[in-house]
Amino acid sequence: MSDPLATAVVRLHEAGIPDPHTEVRRLDALAREQGKELADLVARRATHEPFSHIAGHRAFWNHEFFVNADVLDPRPDTETLVEAALSLPFDTVLDLGTGSGCILFSILAERPSTTGTGTDISADALTVAQRNADHIGVADRMTLIKSDWFAEVEGHFDLITSNPPYITEAAYAELHPTVHRFEPRIALTPGGDGLNPYRVIAAQAADYLTSEGYVLVEIGFDQGDSVQAIFRAQGWRDVACIPDLNGKDRVIRAKAPQ
Ligand code: GLN
């Protein structure tokens, strides 16, 4: 390795960034691509700013999504929800708390005859989502609404998806600095026991679903039993837990109450 690269590796190692060699290789490629100085990008990464924010995008399912500090970074775990959605029949989909739009636009891109609505309480997140819809080419089949869960939503959908904030107040305090400092708190934790968004969805989603419609929500690995109980208590049918690729509980599927 030449000196600037070796210096960069030492800098990231000292900052506690895991696997600094790989990081420096990626940052070096990015510096060339963006016409920037490697040292400047390394200085940002040394503050634990996520690589995706420095690059400006992150890969999810079949696309690169623009990301910044206004949205949750798309995570591979959430592809479990996309896969589950694509195993169901639907023409219309509502994605609550859409953030970057990674769930909604991945689904719409795979099913050219479908249309979708994405909501978010954050106008800044919706700006990122709009940009992603334009980039992926699904903007003419989707609507974005600024809404606190269902507050501004109208109509009925065949499928409702959501990756809501679900980290408990206590666990949020323990998160890695990269997540804590650079990702929106509002997308990660609803406070308290982390389950309130599921209580809202289980109580209200039936009013926005067609009669045989489904809800799919992402959950934390230890929330499978609690979230299934929340849906069953509201009369949802065929409530099931779908594991992710690591075998951890990741998605709850529920069919509209009769
Ligand atoms: N899976 C994310 C994390 O653990 C949390 C995503 C969310 O709260 N929806 O960082």
Residues whose N, C-alpha, C, O or C-beta is under 5 A from the ligand:
A	BS01	LIG	N163 P164 P165 Y166 I167 A187 L188
